[in-house]
Amino acid sequence: MSITKLSDGKYFLDIRPWGRDKKRIQKKFSTKSEATRYQNLILAEAQNKPWNGEKDDKRKLSQLIPIWFECHGRTLANPDKMKAKLELICKGLGDPVASKLTAIEYTKYRGERLKTTKPKTANNDLTFIRGLYNKLIEMGDLKYPNPLASIKLIKLQETELAFLSHTDIEELEIELKNSTNKHVHIVSLICLSTGCRISEACNLKGSNVIKTGNEYKITFVNTKGKKRRTIPISEEMYNQIPKKSGPLFSDCRKAFERVIKKTSIELPEGQCSHVLRHTFASHFMMNGGNIIVLQRILGHAKIDETMRYAHFAPSHLEDAIRLNPLSEHSKDMHLD
């Protein structure tokens, strides 16, 4: 029997609600009814929160990061950078016992971070640390729920995406040709032709540039979305790309930023490295491109990301005029 009466008239509760080899609960009560109520409460918790029966996990957050890194982090595009970010967050939180970290504590930490960093960076931090918990839970290393699961990302003001006009592109190309970096010109042209990121173009190898009959294609392998994507290119573009095995280009991102500074082009903060990708997408839609096709070209996992460019389509939302209930077309459709 789990509740027994003691010689002093009190009642003693002794139960293992999560099983014989799990946590044991022993407690004294003044009355049997108190002991019974507490027992019922614990049994309900055992049913709804089975993880509470595990032994307390007293590992600190800093001890989980190496486990996450060895089992998952190494597979990411920038593993060392991701690990460094997690270690920085860990330090900012004071290296708490990972199982004891609460949503309130993290929210207070985020509030302090927002005094010196941008909301987007704070959202990235939350995504990183929450992802660590989720991955270790998925692996079975953690037996408790993600303590940060209830925290919502900060809603960001949608910023206007800058893109280059034809005049801008002409000015840019002059400076690209004059750059001392021998790869930045062709890398930029590849970005403008395919909508790829600069990093994706810089990582191309000879085997990624393909000619089959009269068709020319580039296959991007090491992508942000982890999926290969193959984009057709013109014969002219193909002929400008070096023909050799192995890596084709060096990293041109810094060189591209220097080139932009030599032009009269003004870009919003943080958009320099992506302006070529935005330019491709914007002109693609302005020229009548299909939004679903654009999603596949850019490699977006969700259509929501691609919809940022939908307003560039020539016919974007024109049906609001033609099909609203006050329009003549709408009235004709409902005539008997």
C-alpha positions in Angstrom: 0.0 0.0 0.0 1.5 3.4 -1.0 -0.1 5.3 2.0 0.6 4.0 5.5 -0.3 5.4 8.9 2.6 6.1 11.2 2.8 5.6 15.0 2.6 9.4 15.5 -0.7 9.5 13.7 0.7 11.0 10.5 0.5 9.4 7.0 3.4 8.4 4.9 3.3 8.3 1.1 5.8 6.1 -0.7 5.3 5.7 -4.5 7.2 5.2 -7.7 4.7 6.7 -10.2 7.0 6.3 -13.2 8.0 2.7 -12.6 10.1 0.5 -10.3 13.4 1.7 -11.6 12.5 5.4 -11.8 12.2 8.3 -9.4 10.8 7.5 -5.9 8.6 10.0 -4.0 8.3 9.8 -0.1 6.5 12.4 1.8 4.6 12.8 5.2 1.1 14.3 5.6 -1.0 15.2 8.6 -4.1 13.6 7.3 -4.9 10.7 4.9 -7.0 12.9 2.7 -3.9 15.2 2.1 -1.8 12.2 1.2 -4.4 10.9 -1.2 -4.8 14.2 -2.9 -1.1 14.6 -3.4 -0.8 11.0 -4.6 -3.5 11.6 -7.2 -1.7 14.8 -8.3 1.6 12.9 -8.8 0.0 10.0 -10.7 -1.7 12.5 -13.1 1.6 14.2 -13.6 3.3 10.9 -14.3 0.7 10.2 -17.0 0.9 13.6 -18.6 4.7 14.3 -18.1 6.5 10.9 -18.3 9.9 12.6 -18.6 9.7 13.8 -15.0 10.4 10.3 -13.9 13.9 10.4 -15.3 16.8 11.2 -13.1 17.6 14.9 -13.0 19.8 16.0 -15.9 22.3 18.3 -14.3 24.5 18.9 -17.3 25.3 22.5 -18.1 24.5 24.1 -21.4 28.2 24.2 -22.2 28.3 20.4 -21.9 25.6 19.9 -24.5 27.2 22.1 -27.2 30.1 19.6 -27.9 27.6 16.7 -28.1 25.4 18.7 -30.5 28.5 19.6 -32.5 29.8 16.1 -32.9 26.5 14.5 -33.7 25.0 17.3 -35.9 26.8 20.6 -36.0 29.6 19.2 -38.1 27.2 18.6 -41.0 26.2 22.2 -41.3 27.5 24.7 -43.9 29.5 26.7 -41.3 30.0 24.3 -38.4 32.7 26.3 -36.5 30.8 29.5 -36.8 27.6 27.9 -35.5 29.4 26.4 -32.6 31.0 29.8 -31.7 27.6 31.4 -31.8 26.1 28.8 -29.4 29.1 29.2 -27.1 28.6 33.0 -27.1 24.9 32.6 -26.2 25.8 30.1 -23.5 28.3 32.6 -22.0 25.6 35.3 -22.1 23.2 33.1 -20.2 25.7 32.4 -17.5 26.1 28.7 -18.6 23.0 27.4 -16.8 22.0 23.8 -16.1 20.4 23.1 -19.5 17.3 21.4 -18.0 16.7 24.3 -15.6 16.8 27.1 -18.2 13.4 28.8 -18.4 11.6 30.8 -21.0 11.5 33.8 -18.7 15.3 33.6 -18.1 16.0 33.5 -21.8 13.5 36.3 -22.6 15.4 38.5 -20.0 18.7 37.6 -21.7 17.2 38.5 -25.1 16.0 41.8 -23.7 19.5 42.7 -22.7 20.9 41.6 -26.0 18.5 43.9 -27.9 20.2 46.9 -26.3 23.2 46.2 -28.4 22.0 44.0 -31.3 19.3 43.9 -33.9 16.0 42.0 -33.6 17.0 39.8 -36.5 20.2 38.7 -34.8 18.2 38.0 -31.6 15.8 35.8 -33.6 18.8 34.0 -35.1 20.1 33.4 -31.6 16.8 31.9 -30.5 16.7 29.7 -33.5 20.2 28.4 -32.9 19.8 27.6 -29.2 16.3 26.1 -29.6 17.6 24.0 -32.5 20.3 22.6 -30.2 17.6 21.4 -27.7 15.4 20.0 -30.5 18.2 18.0 -32.1 19.4 16.5 -28.8 15.7 15.6 -28.0 15.4 14.0 -31.4 18.5 12.0 -30.8 17.2 10.8 -27.4 20.0 12.5 -25.5 17.6 14.8 -23.7 14.5 13.3 -21.9 12.7 16.6 -21.2 10.8 19.0 -23.4 12.5 22.0 -25.1 12.4 24.7 -22.4 12.4 27.4 -25.0 9.7 26.0 -27.2 7.1 28.6 -26.1 9.2 31.7 -26.9 8.1 33.5 -30.0 10.4 35.2 -32.5 10.3 38.9 -32.6 8.1 40.2 -35.4 10.3 42.1 -37.8 9.3 45.0 -39.9 9.5 43.8 -43.5 12.3 45.8 -45.3 12.3 46.8 -48.9 14.6 44.5 -51.0 17.0 46.6 -53.1 17.7 45.5 -56.7 19.7 46.9 -59.5 18.3 48.7 -62.5 19.8 48.1 -66.0 21.7 51.4 -65.6 23.0 50.2 -62.2 24.1 46.9 -63.8 26.0 48.7 -66.5 27.8 50.9 -64.0 28.6 47.9 -61.8 30.0 45.9 -64.7 32.5 48.6 -65.5 33.9 48.5 -62.0 33.8 44.7 -61.9 36.0 44.6 -65.0 38.5 47.0 -63.3 38.7 45.0 -60.1 42.0 43.5 -59.2 40.2 40.4 -58.1 40.2 38.2 -61.2 37.1 36.2 -60.3 34.6 38.8 -59.0 33.4 39.8 -62.5 32.4 36.3 -63.7 31.1 35.3 -60.2 28.8 38.4 -60.3 27.6 37.5 -63.8 26.7 34.0 -62.7 24.7 35.4 -59.8 22.8 37.7 -62.1 22.2 34.9 -64.6 21.0 32.2 -62.1 19.8 34.0 -58.9 22.4 32.1 -56.8 24.1 33.5 -53.7 27.7 34.8 -54.1 28.9 32.0 -51.8 27.2 29.4 -54.0 28.9 30.8 -57.1 32.3 31.0 -55.4 32.0 27.3 -54.4 31.4 26.1 -57.9 33.7 23.3 -59.3 34.4 22.4 -62.9 32.1 19.4 -62.6 29.2 21.7 -61.7 29.2 23.4 -65.1 27.6 21.1 -67.6 27.1 21.1 -71.4 24.7 18.5 -72.9 24.2 18.9 -76.6 22.9 22.5 -77.0 22.0 22.8 -73.3 24.2 24.5 -70.7 23.6 24.2 -67.0 25.1 25.0 -63.6 24.4 22.7 -60.6 24.7 24.3 -57.2 25.6 21.7 -54.6 26.6 23.3 -51.3 23.5 25.3 -50.9 21.9 26.9 -47.8 18.8 24.7 -48.2 21.0 21.6 -48.4 19.4 20.7 -51.8 21.1 20.6 -55.2 19.5 22.8 -57.8 20.4 22.9 -61.5 19.8 26.1 -63.4 20.0 26.6 -67.2 22.4 29.2 -68.5 23.1 30.7 -72.0 25.9 29.5 -74.2 27.5 33.0 -73.9 27.5 32.6 -70.1 28.9 29.1 -70.4 31.7 30.2 -72.6 32.8 32.8 -70.0 33.2 30.3 -67.2 36.7 28.7 -66.8 37.0 25.1 -68.1 39.0 23.2 -65.5 38.5 20.5 -62.8 38.3 21.4 -59.1 37.3 24.8 -57.6 36.8 27.5 -60.2 36.9 30.6 -58.0 38.2 32.1 -54.8 35.8 33.8 -52.3 34.8 37.1 -53.9 32.4 38.5 -51.3 34.7 41.2 -49.9 35.9 42.1 -53.4 32.3 42.6 -54.5 31.6 44.9 -51.5 34.7 47.0 -52.5 33.4 47.2 -56.1 30.0 48.4 -54.9 31.6 51.2 -52.9 33.3 52.5 -56.0 29.9 52.9 -57.8 27.2 55.5 -57.1 24.8 52.6 -56.1 23.3 53.0 -52.6 22.0 49.9 -50.9 20.2 49.4 -47.6 22.4 48.2 -44.8 23.1 44.4 -44.9 21.9 43.9 -48.5 25.2 44.2 -50.4 26.0 40.5 -50.6 22.5 39.6 -51.7 21.7 42.4 -54.1 22.6 40.3 -57.2 20.2 37.6 -56.1 17.4 40.1 -55.4 18.1 41.7 -58.8 17.7 38.4 -60.6 14.4 37.7 -58.8 13.0 41.1 -59.2 13.7 41.3 -63.0 12.5 37.7 -63.4 9.1 38.7 -62.0 9.0 42.1 -63.9 9.6 40.2 -67.1 6.5 38.0 -66.5 8.2 35.0 -64.7 6.2 32.5 -62.7 6.4 32.7 -58.9 6.5 28.9 -58.5 9.3 28.6 -61.0 11.2 31.4 -59.2 10.8 29.5 -56.0 12.5 26.4 -57.6 15.3 28.6 -59.1 16.1 30.3 -55.8 15.8 27.1 -53.8 13.4 28.5 -51.3 11.9 25.8 -49.0 8.7 27.9 -48.5 6.8 29.9 -51.1 6.4 32.7 -48.4 10.1 33.6 -49.0 9.5 33.9 -52.7 6.3 35.9 -52.4 8.5 38.9 -51.5 9.0 39.3 -55.2 5.4 38.8 -56.3 4.6 42.5 -56.4 7.1 42.9 -59.3 4.9 40.9 -61.6 3.2 43.1 -64.3 -0.3 41.7 -63.5 0.2 41.6 -59.7 -3.2 42.1 -58.0 -4.8 43.6 -61.1 -7.7 41.2 -60.6 -8.6 43.3 -57.5 -9.9 45.9 -60.0 -11.5 43.4 -62.4 -13.1 41.0 -60.0 -14.2 43.1 -57.1 -18.0 43.0 -56.4 -18.5 46.6 -57.7 -16.8 45.9 -61.1 -18.8 45.5 -64.3 -17.2 42.0 -64.9 -18.5 40.8 -61.5 -22.0 42.2 -62.2 -22.1 40.4 -65.6 -21.2 37.1 -64.0 -24.2 37.2 -61.7 -26.8 38.3 -64.2 -29.7 35.8 -64.6 
